[in-house]
């Protein structure tokens, strides 16, 4: 941990400052799903396990981790040797999972629902036994 070296590269600082808008956006309820879209169709198939909610939750997790990096660098003004990488990895994984959930699926498949189910178990720590 370096307390005397708190310089952040300008391009990194600019990117991290964008997170404030994302943080504000994710503090709002999730956006409405467009009626008639494939996502609304997935949500209708299993209303208790909505793909849209799982994807939005992944997105909010990514933003939260990025916000933690921003707070660490700009508010705490400390550059840890390894901690930012753990936070950044979690952000990339969560964002990737949101993309994975929202990617178009071949017609007639329920892959998104399976993906949402796996995502729900991982996010809620309720992985089935056996």
Backbone as JSON, one array per atom type, in Angstrom:
{
  "sequence": "XXXXXXXXXXXXXXXXXXXXXXXXXXXXXXXXXXXXXXXXXXXXXXXXXXXXXXXXXXXXXXXXXXXXXXXXXXXXXXXXXXXXXXXXXXXXXXXXXXXXXXXXXXXXXXXXXXXXXXXXXXXXXXXXXX",
  "N": [[0.85, -1.17, 0.0], [0.59, 2.16, -0.88], [0.9, 5.19, 0.5], [2.1, 7.57, 0.05], [2.18, 7.84, -2.63], [-0.11, 8.71, -4.6], [-0.87, 9.19, -7.15], [-2.88, 8.99, -9.97], [-3.18, 7.78, -13.21], [-4.12, 10.05, -15.82], [-6.01, 9.17, -17.84], [-7.12, 6.96, -16.61], [-8.24, 8.11, -14.36], [-10.17, 9.77, -15.6], [-11.86, 7.82, -16.71], [-12.75, 6.51, -14.38], [-14.19, 8.53, -13.17], [-16.51, 8.58, -14.61], [-18.1, 6.75, -13.45], [-19.73, 7.79, -11.48], [-22.13, 8.68, -12.67], [-23.15, 6.22, -13.51], [-23.46, 4.99, -11.06], [-25.47, 6.54, -9.96], [-27.53, 5.96, -11.77], [-27.92, 3.22, -11.3], [-28.98, 3.26, -8.81], [-31.58, 3.64, -9.05], [-34.82, 2.07, -9.66], [-34.89, -0.97, -11.65], [-34.85, -0.63, -15.22], [-37.8, -0.59, -17.3], [-38.87, -3.45, -19.11], [-39.02, -3.81, -22.58], [-42.16, -4.25, -24.0], [-43.09, -7.16, -25.8], [-40.53, -7.76, -26.6], [-37.74, -10.07, -26.92], [-36.63, -10.41, -24.45], [-38.74, -9.75, -22.72], [-40.33, -11.89, -23.29], [-38.79, -14.0, -22.26], [-38.89, -13.28, -19.55], [-41.62, -13.62, -19.07], [-41.95, -16.35, -19.23], [-40.93, -17.51, -16.89], [-41.88, -16.01, -14.32], [-40.93, -15.71, -11.69], [-38.24, -15.86, -11.87], [-36.76, -13.79, -13.38], [-35.06, -13.0, -16.31], [-34.35, -10.43, -17.02], [-34.16, -9.12, -14.54], [-32.07, -10.53, -13.34], [-29.95, -9.88, -15.06], [-29.85, -7.1, -14.71], [-29.18, -6.99, -12.03], [-26.61, -8.08, -12.12], [-25.36, -6.06, -13.58], [-25.57, -3.91, -11.75], [-23.95, -4.91, -9.73], [-21.45, -4.86, -11.0], [-21.09, -2.1, -11.38], [-21.06, -1.25, -8.72], [-18.68, -2.41, -7.76], [-16.82, -1.07, -9.37], [-17.27, 1.49, -8.45], [-16.28, 1.22, -5.9], [-13.55, 0.98, -6.44], [-13.08, 3.53, -7.41], [-13.65, 5.05, -5.08], [-11.65, 4.1, -3.41], [-9.32, 5.02, -4.68], [-9.72, 7.81, -5.03], [-11.02, 8.91, -2.79], [-10.08, 7.63, -0.43], [-7.51, 7.93, -1.1], [-5.36, 6.19, -1.45], [-3.15, 3.89, -2.8], [-3.42, 0.67, -3.21], [-1.54, -2.33, -3.57], [-2.71, -4.68, -4.64], [-5.5, -4.88, -4.16], [-7.24, -3.22, -5.84], [-7.25, -4.72, -8.2], [-8.67, -7.04, -7.58], [-11.2, -5.98, -7.16], [-11.67, -4.88, -9.7], [-11.63, -7.19, -11.25], [-13.91, -8.51, -10.28], [-15.82, -6.68, -11.15], [-15.57, -6.87, -13.94], [-16.27, -9.56, -14.31], [-18.95, -9.56, -13.41], [-20.12, -7.73, -15.21], [-19.65, -9.11, -17.57], [-21.24, -11.34, -17.13], [-23.77, -10.18, -17.2], [-23.88, -9.43, -19.9], [-23.72, -11.98, -21.04], [-26.14, -13.06, -20.16], [-27.91, -11.47, -21.59], [-27.36, -11.84, -24.25], [-28.35, -12.55, -27.63], [-30.37, -15.41, -28.29], [-30.66, -18.54, -30.07], [-33.65, -19.05, -31.99], [-36.4, -20.69, -30.39], [-35.05, -21.79, -28.25], [-34.36, -22.12, -24.75], [-32.2, -21.04, -23.51], [-31.44, -18.63, -22.26], [-33.03, -18.64, -19.99], [-32.0, -20.81, -18.59], [-29.45, -19.82, -18.15], [-30.08, -17.61, -16.56], [-31.08, -18.92, -14.36], [-28.77, -20.22, -13.39], [-27.28, -17.95, -12.81], [-28.85, -16.78, -10.8], [-28.61, -18.67, -8.74], [-25.87, -18.48, -8.21], [-25.57, -15.76, -7.5], [-27.17, -15.64, -5.25], [-26.09, -17.39, -3.5], [-27.19, -19.94, -3.33], [-26.68, -22.47, -4.39], [-27.69, -25.54, -5.74], [-27.6, -28.61, -3.92], [-25.84, -31.69, -4.51]],
  "CA": [[0.0, 0.0, 0.0], [1.4, 3.36, -1.0], [0.17, 6.39, 0.9], [2.78, 8.75, -0.45], [2.09, 7.86, -4.09], [-1.53, 8.6, -4.9], [-1.1, 9.66, -8.51], [-3.62, 8.1, -10.86], [-3.02, 8.21, -14.6], [-5.28, 10.87, -16.23], [-7.04, 8.41, -18.56], [-7.79, 6.11, -15.63], [-9.07, 9.02, -13.55], [-11.33, 10.16, -16.41], [-12.76, 6.66, -16.81], [-13.36, 6.25, -13.08], [-15.16, 9.59, -12.86], [-17.76, 8.25, -15.3], [-18.85, 5.82, -12.62], [-20.74, 8.51, -10.69], [-23.4, 8.61, -13.4], [-23.63, 4.84, -13.47], [-23.89, 4.74, -9.68], [-26.78, 7.19, -9.81], [-28.5, 5.2, -12.57], [-28.23, 1.92, -10.69], [-29.71, 3.44, -7.55], [-32.99, 3.68, -9.45], [-35.35, 0.73, -10.0], [-34.46, -1.43, -12.97], [-35.68, -0.09, -16.3], [-38.88, -1.46, -17.79], [-38.55, -4.29, -20.26], [-39.87, -3.44, -23.72], [-43.16, -5.28, -24.3], [-42.92, -7.83, -27.08], [-39.13, -8.09, -26.86], [-37.38, -11.43, -26.52], [-36.39, -10.37, -23.0], [-40.04, -9.83, -22.05], [-40.76, -13.28, -23.46], [-38.07, -14.8, -21.26], [-39.43, -12.94, -18.24], [-42.97, -14.16, -18.95], [-41.91, -17.81, -19.08], [-40.71, -17.83, -15.48], [-41.96, -14.7, -13.67], [-40.19, -15.66, -10.43], [-36.81, -15.88, -12.18], [-36.72, -12.96, -14.57], [-33.74, -12.79, -16.91], [-34.06, -8.99, -16.97], [-33.73, -8.78, -13.17], [-30.74, -11.12, -13.12], [-28.98, -9.08, -15.82], [-29.72, -5.79, -14.06], [-28.44, -7.19, -10.78], [-25.2, -8.22, -12.51], [-24.87, -4.73, -13.94], [-25.39, -3.11, -10.53], [-22.76, -5.44, -9.03], [-20.27, -4.35, -11.7], [-20.97, -0.67, -11.07], [-20.69, -1.12, -7.31], [-17.25, -2.71, -7.63], [-16.07, 0.04, -9.98], [-17.39, 2.63, -7.54], [-15.35, 0.96, -4.79], [-12.21, 1.35, -6.92], [-13.05, 5.0, -7.44], [-13.56, 5.53, -3.7], [-10.33, 3.74, -2.89], [-8.28, 5.85, -5.27], [-9.95, 9.26, -4.94], [-11.45, 9.35, -1.46], [-9.09, 7.15, 0.55], [-6.23, 8.41, -1.63], [-4.38, 5.15, -1.17], [-3.01, 2.93, -3.89], [-3.06, -0.67, -2.74], [-0.85, -3.08, -4.62], [-3.49, -5.75, -5.24], [-6.95, -4.78, -3.93], [-8.02, -2.75, -6.99], [-7.39, -5.77, -9.21], [-9.77, -7.92, -7.16], [-12.43, -5.25, -7.42], [-11.84, -4.78, -11.15], [-11.98, -8.52, -11.76], [-15.32, -8.74, -9.95], [-16.62, -5.83, -12.03], [-15.54, -7.45, -15.29], [-17.05, -10.8, -14.28], [-20.37, -9.23, -13.3], [-20.54, -7.14, -16.48], [-19.66, -10.2, -18.55], [-22.42, -12.18, -16.88], [-24.93, -9.44, -17.72], [-23.85, -9.58, -21.36], [-24.01, -13.38, -21.3], [-27.57, -13.25, -19.98], [-28.68, -10.69, -22.55], [-27.01, -12.11, -25.64], [-29.44, -13.19, -28.37], [-30.36, -16.87, -28.32], [-31.33, -19.08, -31.25], [-35.1, -19.22, -31.8], [-36.85, -21.97, -29.87], [-34.25, -22.29, -27.12], [-34.57, -21.46, -23.46], [-30.87, -20.91, -22.93], [-31.39, -17.48, -21.35], [-33.64, -19.03, -18.72], [-31.01, -21.64, -17.89], [-28.39, -18.93, -17.7], [-30.61, -16.82, -15.45], [-31.15, -19.81, -13.2], [-27.41, -20.36, -12.86], [-26.91, -16.65, -12.26], [-29.58, -16.59, -9.55], [-28.0, -19.52, -7.72], [-24.55, -17.94, -7.86], [-25.72, -14.48, -6.81], [-27.85, -15.78, -3.96], [-25.4, -18.43, -2.72], [-28.12, -21.05, -3.11], [-26.38, -23.51, -5.36], [-28.32, -26.78, -5.28], [-26.69, -29.68, -3.51], [-25.96, -32.94, -5.26]],
  "C": [[0.9, 1.23, 0.0], [0.58, 4.59, -0.63], [0.81, 7.64, 0.33], [2.71, 8.85, -1.97], [0.64, 7.64, -4.49], [-1.86, 9.11, -6.29], [-1.82, 8.58, -9.33], [-3.48, 8.65, -12.27], [-4.28, 8.96, -15.06], [-6.37, 10.08, -16.95], [-7.79, 7.47, -17.63], [-8.72, 6.96, -14.77], [-10.32, 9.44, -14.31], [-12.35, 9.02, -16.5], [-13.48, 6.42, -15.48], [-14.38, 7.32, -12.7], [-16.5, 9.36, -13.54], [-18.68, 7.39, -14.43], [-19.92, 6.53, -11.79], [-22.11, 8.48, -11.36], [-24.0, 7.22, -13.38], [-24.16, 4.5, -12.08], [-25.28, 5.34, -9.45], [-27.86, 6.4, -10.56], [-28.88, 3.88, -11.91], [-28.87, 2.05, -9.31], [-31.21, 3.55, -7.8], [-33.5, 2.25, -9.67], [-34.92, 0.33, -11.41], [-35.4, -0.9, -14.04], [-36.73, -1.11, -16.75], [-38.4, -2.24, -19.02], [-39.53, -3.95, -21.38], [-40.86, -4.57, -24.02], [-42.94, -5.86, -25.7], [-41.48, -8.2, -27.42], [-38.85, -9.53, -26.44], [-37.12, -11.49, -25.01], [-37.72, -10.44, -22.23], [-40.62, -11.23, -22.18], [-40.09, -14.2, -22.46], [-38.63, -14.55, -19.86], [-40.81, -13.56, -18.02], [-42.97, -15.67, -18.72], [-41.73, -18.24, -17.63], [-40.71, -16.5, -14.71], [-41.17, -14.59, -12.36], [-38.68, -15.63, -10.64], [-36.61, -15.09, -13.47], [-35.28, -12.74, -15.04], [-33.37, -11.31, -16.81], [-33.57, -8.58, -15.58], [-32.33, -9.32, -12.88], [-29.67, -10.3, -13.83], [-28.77, -7.73, -15.16], [-28.95, -5.91, -12.76], [-26.95, -7.37, -11.07], [-24.6, -6.86, -12.84], [-24.64, -3.87, -12.7], [-24.2, -3.61, -9.71], [-21.49, -4.89, -9.67], [-20.04, -2.88, -11.35], [-20.53, -0.47, -9.63], [-19.2, -1.39, -7.1], [-16.39, -1.6, -8.24], [-16.13, 1.28, -9.08], [-16.45, 2.45, -6.35], [-13.92, 1.29, -5.2], [-12.06, 2.86, -6.93], [-12.89, 5.57, -6.03], [-12.19, 5.26, -3.11], [-9.26, 4.7, -3.4], [-8.47, 7.35, -5.01], [-10.35, 9.74, -3.56], [-10.45, 8.91, -0.39], [-7.69, 7.63, 0.17], [-5.08, 7.47, -1.26], [-4.33, 4.23, -2.38], [-2.52, 1.62, -3.29], [-2.42, -1.42, -3.9], [-1.77, -4.05, -5.35], [-5.01, -5.57, -5.15], [-7.73, -4.25, -5.14], [-8.23, -3.83, -8.06], [-8.5, -6.75, -8.86], [-11.11, -7.26, -7.45], [-12.71, -5.15, -8.92], [-12.22, -6.12, -11.75], [-13.45, -8.81, -11.48], [-16.23, -7.91, -10.84], [-16.69, -6.41, -13.43], [-16.38, -8.73, -15.34], [-18.55, -10.5, -14.24], [-20.9, -8.62, -14.6], [-20.61, -8.21, -17.57], [-20.86, -11.11, -18.37], [-23.68, -11.49, -17.38], [-25.01, -9.57, -19.24], [-24.23, -11.0, -21.75], [-25.51, -13.65, -21.18], [-28.39, -12.59, -21.08], [-28.37, -11.0, -24.01], [-28.16, -12.84, -26.34], [-29.26, -14.72, -28.4], [-31.03, -17.35, -29.61], [-32.82, -19.26, -30.99], [-35.43, -20.63, -31.29], [-36.02, -22.54, -28.74], [-34.58, -21.5, -25.87], [-33.24, -21.26, -22.74], [-30.8, -19.76, -21.94], [-31.97, -17.83, -19.99], [-32.7, -19.9, -17.92], [-29.89, -20.78, -17.34], [-28.85, -18.1, -16.51], [-30.7, -17.66, -14.19], [-29.79, -20.0, -12.57], [-26.97, -19.07, -12.19], [-27.57, -16.44, -10.91], [-28.96, -17.42, -8.43], [-26.66, -18.96, -7.27], [-24.7, -16.66, -7.05], [-26.35, -14.62, -5.43], [-27.2, -16.81, -3.06], [-26.32, -19.6, -2.4], [-27.9, -22.14, -4.15], [-26.96, -24.82, -4.88], [-27.28, -27.84, -4.92], [-26.9, -30.89, -4.41], [-25.43, -32.88, -6.57]]
}
